[in-house]
Amino acid sequence: MDLNLKNFAKIEQKYNVTETVVNGVYIWDYIRFGVYNEIREKLSGNVAHDRPKKTLTNKLRKVSLLIKNLIYKNPFLEEEKGCILYGHERRKKENDEYYWDIYTDTIHDLCSIDGVSFESDHLLKHNTPAKTDELRYLDLVKYGSSIFGKLARHIPNIPDSEMSKLESIEYTIQRKFGVSVSIVNRIMQKLSQRKFEIFMYKLVLQSISPKIAVVVVSYGKETFIEACQSLNIPVIELQHGYISDNHSGYHFPGSLKKEYFPDYLLTWGSHWSNAASFPISNENVIEVGFPYIEQKKKKIDPTNNEIILFISQGTVGKELSRFAVSVANQLDNRYKVVYKLHPGEYKRWEDEYSWLLHDEITVISDEKQSLYRLFSRAILQVGVNSTALFEGTYFDVPTLLYTETPSKVSSILIDKSGAKRVTTVRDVIRSIGVEKKVIPNKHMFFSKNAKSKMCSTLSSFID
């Protein structure tokens, strides 16, 4: 059986997994995204994001983060605020030399909101200096709860009936997709950490007493959301990337549901508001736009179109990077291939994509060069299914999709933005010289007046 969310959902519905309650917890909410992602990675051999290795050095770094958090940016010492903004752990260095959370720092910068940001570490570090001073780290909660769970030797009790169901799901996944995943172990680990984590989150929330909590990337933040729900604090998610009916963090077809999902989802545009079956009512999915891209485009002056920009991502990086090399070998001197890595590829590309160490290709492996400035220089953008391709349409860059098999992303970009599918170097060469025109449907992806809509929407929840 091919792996896609439709086939995966059939297994979920067969075993009624989203109704599964263990120790009073809707446990499938906590593991769904991780299970689906593990299957995908084992089948494809591609890893979407870097992860810290399980070494003694990294264990000590976790302890160090926890100790530092006792005295520096301790969330338990924060005063009352109207809003908590639990942002993206990966910050981006901007021209002002500050590291931005492009989702939440934009709100701090543009909107008059009484809020404090929460941040988890990214690969065992926090990038500094951060753009906002209203920032608290969550290392105490994240690693403190893990340590307490191990010291207390808390072993969750899974009833026999539920254990049998979970083992049946493991067997079905093995039979249908040909890979093994340990669902029971995932659940035991999550329940053990959650016991202390939710207690700590509740203490922080009660101390700050926010009227709303805003999150970026809700999957993986289930304990925080559950804690907010228990204290009647509305949770609002900001869209951070691609949403579709093949995204296990957002699409819950038929009878499937998710208890620990935000109460509201603020999307970039009308297309995204209708791209999946969300586990909340339609009126709670609100189109506001993406203030960050809107503000950045205003500041970038048009330049000469001189590069062919490849947009990479971990799941397709090997194939796409080889194709980029082939294209570079056939270009004349008027144009240059620029290969923009996904941040999750920065640390491993030289080992995994060694063929990119090539005189004819410029590899962007850090945040020093703005992606949006690259769009302003691009005559073409080439990719597979990266969210950045949609951002490129906002800059009116013609899109080439390197794929033989039609996908949801390619179909959308072809239908809405005039993208073309390519499979050979010759296809790319033929596309050079296409006049850069305004893409008429780009505001379906990125709504107009994003700053005004975002600020007024959040203010309406607080006031």
C-alpha positions as CSV (number, residue, x, y, z in Angstrom):
1,M,0.0,0.0,0.0
2,D,1.3,3.5,-0.9
3,L,1.8,5.8,2.0
4,N,-0.5,8.8,2.0
5,L,-2.7,10.3,4.6
6,K,-5.8,8.8,3.0
7,N,-4.5,5.2,3.4
8,F,-3.2,6.0,6.9
9,A,-6.6,7.4,7.9
10,K,-8.3,4.2,6.9
11,I,-6.2,2.4,9.6
12,E,-7.0,5.1,12.1
13,Q,-10.7,4.8,11.4
14,K,-10.6,1.1,11.5
15,Y,-9.3,1.1,15.1
16,N,-11.1,4.4,16.1
17,V,-7.7,5.6,17.4
18,T,-8.7,9.3,17.9
19,E,-11.2,8.1,20.6
20,T,-8.5,6.1,22.4
21,V,-8.1,7.3,26.0
22,V,-5.3,6.1,28.2
23,N,-5.0,7.4,31.7
24,G,-7.5,10.1,30.9
25,V,-5.5,11.3,27.9
26,Y,-6.5,11.3,24.2
27,I,-3.1,9.7,23.5
28,W,-3.3,9.5,19.7
29,D,-3.3,13.3,19.6
30,Y,0.3,13.2,21.0
31,I,1.7,10.6,18.6
32,R,-0.1,10.8,15.3
33,F,2.3,13.2,13.5
34,G,5.3,11.4,14.8
35,V,4.1,8.0,13.8
36,Y,3.2,9.1,10.3
37,N,6.5,10.9,9.9
38,E,8.5,7.9,11.0
39,I,6.8,5.7,8.5
40,R,7.4,8.2,5.7
41,E,11.1,8.6,6.6
42,K,11.7,4.8,6.8
43,L,10.1,4.3,3.4
44,S,11.8,7.2,1.6
45,G,15.2,7.2,3.4
46,N,15.0,11.0,3.6
47,V,15.0,12.9,6.9
48,A,13.0,16.2,6.9
49,H,14.9,17.9,9.7
50,D,18.1,17.6,11.7
51,R,17.7,16.1,15.2
52,P,20.2,16.2,18.1
53,K,22.1,12.9,18.4
54,K,21.7,10.9,21.6
55,T,25.1,11.4,23.1
56,L,26.5,12.1,26.5
57,T,27.6,15.5,25.4
58,N,24.1,16.4,24.3
59,K,22.6,15.1,27.5
60,L,24.9,17.4,29.4
61,R,23.9,20.3,27.1
62,K,20.3,19.7,28.0
63,V,21.2,19.8,31.7
64,S,23.1,23.0,31.1
65,L,20.1,24.6,29.3
66,L,17.9,23.7,32.2
67,I,20.3,25.2,34.8
68,K,20.7,28.4,32.9
69,N,16.9,28.7,32.5
70,L,16.6,28.9,36.3
71,I,18.2,32.3,36.3
72,Y,17.9,33.5,32.7
73,K,14.5,34.0,30.9
74,N,12.8,31.8,33.5
75,P,9.1,31.5,32.5
76,F,8.0,31.0,36.1
77,L,9.2,34.6,36.9
78,E,7.1,36.3,34.2
79,E,4.5,38.8,35.2
80,E,0.9,38.9,34.0
81,K,0.4,39.4,30.3
82,G,-2.6,39.6,28.0
83,C,-1.1,37.1,25.5
84,I,1.5,34.3,25.3
85,L,3.1,33.7,21.9
86,Y,4.6,30.2,21.8
87,G,6.7,30.6,18.7
88,H,8.9,28.7,16.3
89,E,12.1,27.4,17.9
90,R,14.1,28.1,14.7
91,R,15.0,31.8,14.5
92,K,16.3,33.6,11.4
93,K,19.0,36.2,11.4
94,E,18.0,39.4,9.7
95,N,19.9,42.4,8.3
96,D,19.5,44.2,11.6
97,E,21.7,41.4,13.1
98,Y,18.9,40.2,15.3
99,Y,17.5,36.6,15.2
100,W,13.8,36.8,14.4
101,D,10.9,34.4,14.9
102,I,9.3,35.5,11.7
103,Y,5.8,34.6,13.0
104,T,5.7,36.0,16.5
105,D,8.3,38.7,16.4
106,T,6.4,40.3,13.6
107,I,3.4,40.6,15.9
108,H,5.6,42.2,18.6
109,D,7.0,44.6,16.0
110,L,3.7,45.6,14.3
111,C,0.9,45.1,16.7
112,S,0.2,46.8,20.1
113,I,-0.2,43.6,22.1
114,D,0.7,43.0,25.7
115,G,2.5,39.7,25.2
116,V,5.4,37.5,26.0
117,S,7.0,35.0,23.8
118,F,7.9,31.4,24.7
119,E,10.7,29.5,23.0
120,S,11.9,25.9,23.0
121,D,15.5,25.3,22.1
122,H,16.5,24.5,18.5
123,L,19.1,21.7,18.3
124,L,20.0,22.4,21.9
125,K,20.6,26.1,21.6
126,H,18.8,29.5,21.5
127,N,20.0,31.9,18.8
128,T,20.8,35.3,20.2
129,P,20.4,38.2,20.2
130,A,16.7,37.6,19.7
131,K,14.6,40.4,18.2
132,T,12.2,40.7,21.2
133,D,13.2,41.2,24.8
134,E,9.8,39.9,25.8
135,L,11.0,36.3,25.7
136,R,11.1,33.3,28.0
137,Y,12.7,29.9,27.4
138,L,11.0,26.6,28.1
139,D,14.0,24.5,29.0
140,L,12.9,24.2,32.6
141,V,9.6,22.7,31.5
142,K,10.9,20.6,28.6
143,Y,13.9,19.0,30.3
144,G,12.8,19.4,33.9
145,S,9.7,17.3,33.2
146,S,11.8,14.7,31.5
147,I,14.2,14.4,34.4
148,F,11.3,14.3,36.9
149,G,9.7,11.5,34.9
150,K,12.8,9.4,35.0
151,L,13.6,10.0,38.6
152,A,10.0,9.2,39.7
153,R,10.1,6.1,37.5
154,H,6.6,6.8,36.5
155,I,5.3,3.9,34.4
156,P,2.0,4.5,32.8
157,N,-0.6,1.8,33.0
158,I,-2.1,0.9,29.7
159,P,-5.3,-1.3,30.0
160,D,-5.1,-4.6,28.3
161,S,-7.9,-3.7,25.9
162,E,-6.1,-0.6,24.7
163,M,-2.7,-2.4,24.6
164,S,-4.2,-5.0,22.3
165,K,-5.6,-2.3,20.0
166,L,-2.2,-0.5,19.9
167,E,-0.3,-3.7,19.1
168,S,-2.8,-4.4,16.4
169,I,-2.2,-1.0,14.8
170,E,1.6,-1.7,14.9
171,Y,1.0,-5.0,13.1
172,T,-1.3,-3.4,10.5
173,I,1.2,-0.7,9.7
174,Q,3.9,-3.4,9.3
175,R,1.7,-5.4,7.0
176,K,0.4,-2.5,4.9
177,F,3.5,-0.3,4.6
178,G,6.3,-2.8,5.3
179,V,7.9,-0.9,8.1
180,S,7.8,-1.3,11.9
181,V,7.0,1.5,14.3
182,S,6.8,1.2,18.1
183,I,3.5,2.9,19.0
184,V,3.4,1.5,22.5
185,N,6.9,2.8,23.3
186,R,6.0,6.2,22.0
187,I,2.9,6.3,24.2
188,M,4.7,5.2,27.3
189,Q,7.3,8.0,26.8
190,K,4.8,10.7,26.1
191,L,2.6,9.8,29.1
192,S,5.6,9.7,31.4
193,Q,6.8,13.1,30.4
194,R,3.3,14.6,30.2
195,K,2.5,13.9,33.8
196,F,5.1,16.5,35.0
197,E,5.1,18.7,31.9
198,I,1.4,19.6,32.1
199,F,1.7,20.4,35.8
200,M,4.6,22.8,35.1
201,Y,2.7,24.4,32.2
202,K,-0.3,25.0,34.4
203,L,1.9,26.7,37.0
204,V,3.3,29.0,34.3
205,L,-0.1,29.8,32.8
206,Q,-1.7,30.5,36.2
207,S,1.2,32.9,37.0
208,I,1.0,34.9,33.7
209,S,-2.8,34.6,33.4
210,P,-3.1,35.3,29.7
211,K,-6.4,36.0,27.9
212,I,-5.2,34.0,24.8
213,A,-2.3,31.8,23.9
214,V,-0.9,31.9,20.3
215,V,1.1,29.0,19.0
216,V,3.2,28.3,15.9
217,V,3.2,24.6,14.8
218,S,0.6,23.1,17.1
219,Y,1.6,19.5,16.6
220,G,4.3,18.8,19.2
221,K,2.7,21.3,21.6
222,E,-0.2,19.1,22.7
223,T,0.7,19.3,26.4
224,F,0.7,23.1,26.3
225,I,-2.6,23.2,24.5
226,E,-4.1,20.7,26.9
227,A,-3.0,22.8,29.8
228,C,-4.5,25.9,28.2
229,Q,-7.8,24.1,27.7
230,S,-7.9,23.0,31.3
231,L,-7.7,26.7,32.3
232,N,-10.1,27.9,29.7
233,I,-7.5,29.9,27.8
234,P,-8.3,30.1,24.0
235,V,-5.5,28.8,21.8
236,I,-4.9,30.4,18.4
237,E,-2.5,28.9,15.8
238,L,-0.6,30.9,13.2
239,Q,0.0,29.2,9.9
240,H,3.7,28.5,9.5
241,G,3.8,26.5,6.3
242,Y,2.1,24.3,3.7
243,I,-1.3,22.9,4.6
244,S,-3.0,20.1,2.6
245,D,-5.1,17.0,2.9
246,N,-1.8,15.0,3.1
247,H,-0.5,16.8,6.2
248,S,-1.0,14.8,9.3
249,G,-0.8,17.8,11.5
250,Y,-4.0,19.4,10.0
251,H,-6.1,16.9,8.0
252,F,-8.6,14.8,10.0
253,P,-11.1,13.3,7.5
254,G,-14.4,11.7,8.3
255,S,-14.9,10.7,11.9
256,L,-11.3,11.5,12.9
257,K,-10.7,14.3,15.4
258,K,-8.1,15.9,17.6
259,E,-9.0,17.0,21.1
260,Y,-5.8,19.0,21.7
261,F,-6.0,21.2,18.7
262,P,-6.0,25.0,18.8
263,D,-9.4,26.7,19.0
264,Y,-8.7,28.9,16.1
265,L,-6.4,28.8,13.0
266,L,-5.2,32.0,11.3
267,T,-4.3,31.3,7.7
268,W,-2.3,33.1,5.1
269,G,-5.1,33.1,2.5
270,S,-8.3,31.6,1.3
271,H,-6.6,28.7,-0.4
272,W,-5.2,27.4,2.9
273,S,-8.5,27.9,4.8
274,N,-10.0,25.2,2.5
275,A,-7.0,23.0,2.1
276,A,-7.7,20.4,4.8
277,S,-10.4,19.0,7.0
278,F,-9.5,20.7,10.2
279,P,-10.8,19.3,13.5
280,I,-12.4,22.7,14.3
281,S,-15.5,24.4,12.8
282,N,-15.1,26.4,9.6
283,E,-15.8,29.7,11.3
284,N,-12.8,29.2,13.5
285,V,-10.5,29.1,10.5
286,I,-9.8,32.8,9.8
287,E,-7.9,34.2,6.8
288,V,-5.5,37.0,7.8
289,G,-2.4,36.9,5.6
290,F,1.3,36.6,6.3
291,P,2.5,40.0,7.7
292,Y,6.2,39.0,7.5
293,I,6.3,38.4,3.7
294,E,4.1,41.5,3.2
295,Q,6.5,43.8,5.1
296,K,9.6,42.2,3.5
297,K,8.4,42.7,-0.1
298,K,7.8,46.4,0.6
299,K,11.5,46.8,1.5
300,I,13.1,44.9,-1.4
301,D,13.9,46.8,-4.6
302,P,13.6,45.0,-7.9
303,T,16.9,43.7,-9.4
304,N,18.1,42.1,-12.5
305,N,16.9,38.5,-13.1
306,E,20.1,36.5,-13.2
307,I,19.7,33.3,-11.2
308,I,17.8,30.0,-11.4
309,L,16.8,29.3,-7.9
310,F,16.4,25.8,-6.6
311,I,14.4,25.4,-3.4
312,S,15.4,22.3,-1.5
313,Q,13.9,20.3,1.3
314,G,15.1,17.2,3.2
315,T,12.6,14.8,1.8
316,V,13.7,15.4,-1.9
317,G,17.1,16.9,-1.5
318,K,19.2,14.2,-3.0
319,E,17.2,14.0,-6.2
320,L,16.7,17.7,-6.6
321,S,20.4,18.6,-5.9
322,R,21.6,16.1,-8.5
323,F,19.3,17.7,-11.0
324,A,20.6,21.2,-10.1
325,V,24.1,20.1,-10.9
326,S,22.9,18.8,-14.3
327,V,21.3,22.1,-15.1
328,A,24.4,24.1,-14.0
329,N,26.5,22.0,-16.3
330,Q,24.4,23.1,-19.3
331,L,24.0,26.8,-18.6
332,D,25.8,29.6,-20.3
333,N,27.5,32.4,-18.4
334,R,24.5,34.7,-18.3
335,Y,22.8,32.7,-15.6
336,K,23.9,31.1,-12.3
337,V,22.3,28.2,-10.4
338,V,21.7,29.0,-6.7
339,Y,20.7,26.1,-4.5
340,K,18.8,27.2,-1.4
341,L,18.9,24.5,1.3
342,H,16.2,24.0,3.8
343,P,17.4,24.9,7.3
344,G,17.1,21.2,8.3
345,E,19.8,20.4,5.7
346,Y,22.4,23.0,6.7
347,K,24.5,20.7,8.8
348,R,24.5,17.6,6.7
349,W,24.5,18.7,3.0
350,E,28.2,18.4,2.5
351,D,28.1,14.7,3.5
352,E,24.8,13.8,1.9
353,Y,24.9,16.0,-1.2
354,S,28.6,16.2,-1.8
355,W,28.1,16.7,-5.6
356,L,26.9,20.2,-4.8
357,L,30.6,21.1,-4.0
358,H,30.7,22.3,-7.5
359,D,32.2,25.4,-9.1
360,E,29.1,26.2,-11.1
361,I,26.6,26.2,-8.2
362,T,26.2,28.7,-5.3
363,V,24.9,26.8,-2.2
364,I,22.9,28.9,0.4
365,S,23.5,27.0,3.6
366,D,22.7,29.6,6.2
367,E,20.4,32.6,6.9
368,K,22.9,35.3,5.7
369,Q,21.2,35.7,2.4
370,S,17.5,36.5,2.4
371,L,15.3,34.1,0.5
372,Y,13.1,37.0,-0.5
373,R,16.0,38.9,-1.9
374,L,16.9,35.7,-3.9
375,F,13.4,35.7,-5.3
376,S,13.8,39.3,-6.5
377,R,16.9,38.1,-8.5
378,A,15.4,34.9,-9.8
379,I,14.4,34.3,-13.4
380,L,13.0,30.9,-12.4
381,Q,12.4,28.9,-9.2
382,V,12.7,25.1,-9.3
383,G,11.4,22.8,-6.6
384,V,9.2,19.9,-5.7
385,N,6.7,20.7,-3.0
386,S,8.3,23.2,-0.7
387,T,6.2,25.9,0.9
388,A,8.8,28.4,-0.3
389,L,7.5,27.9,-3.9
390,F,4.3,29.5,-2.8
391,E,6.3,32.4,-1.4
392,G,8.1,32.7,-4.7
393,T,4.7,33.3,-6.4
394,Y,4.2,36.3,-4.2
395,F,7.3,37.8,-5.9
396,D,5.9,36.7,-9.3
397,V,8.7,34.2,-10.0
398,P,7.8,31.6,-12.7
399,T,7.8,28.1,-11.1
400,L,9.2,24.9,-12.5
401,L,8.2,21.6,-10.7
402,Y,10.8,18.8,-10.8
403,T,8.5,15.8,-10.6
404,E,7.2,13.2,-12.9
405,T,4.3,12.2,-10.6
406,P,1.5,14.8,-10.1
407,S,1.1,15.8,-6.5
408,K,-1.2,18.0,-4.6
409,V,1.4,20.8,-4.5
410,S,2.2,20.6,-8.2
411,S,-1.5,20.5,-9.1
412,I,-2.2,23.6,-7.1
413,L,0.8,25.6,-8.4
414,I,0.0,24.6,-12.0
415,D,-3.7,25.4,-11.7
416,K,-3.4,28.6,-9.7
417,S,0.0,30.1,-10.6
418,G,0.8,28.8,-14.1
419,A,3.7,26.6,-12.9
420,K,5.1,24.0,-15.3
421,R,6.3,20.5,-14.7
422,V,9.9,19.6,-15.8
423,T,11.7,16.3,-15.9
424,T,14.8,17.1,-18.0
425,V,17.5,19.7,-18.1
426,R,16.3,20.7,-21.6
427,D,12.9,21.5,-20.1
428,V,14.6,24.0,-17.8
429,I,16.7,25.6,-20.5
430,R,13.7,26.1,-22.7
431,S,12.0,28.0,-19.9
432,I,14.7,30.6,-19.5
433,G,13.7,33.9,-20.9
434,V,10.0,33.6,-20.0
435,E,8.8,37.1,-19.1
436,K,8.2,37.7,-15.4
437,K,4.5,38.6,-15.1
438,V,2.2,39.3,-12.2
439,I,0.7,36.1,-10.9
440,P,-3.0,36.9,-10.7
441,N,-4.0,34.3,-8.0
442,K,-1.2,34.9,-5.6
443,H,-3.5,36.6,-3.1
444,M,-5.3,33.3,-2.7
445,F,-2.1,32.1,-1.0
446,F,-1.2,35.4,0.7
447,S,-4.1,37.7,1.5
448,K,-3.8,41.5,1.2
449,N,-3.5,43.8,4.2
450,A,-2.0,41.2,6.4
451,K,-0.7,43.5,9.1
452,S,-4.1,45.1,9.7
453,K,-5.9,41.8,9.7
454,M,-3.5,40.1,12.0
455,C,-3.4,42.9,14.6
456,S,-7.1,43.5,14.6
457,T,-7.9,39.8,14.9
458,L,-5.6,39.2,17.8
459,S,-6.7,42.4,19.5
460,S,-10.4,41.3,19.2
461,F,-9.6,38.1,21.2
462,I,-7.8,40.1,24.0
463,D,-10.0,43.1,24.4
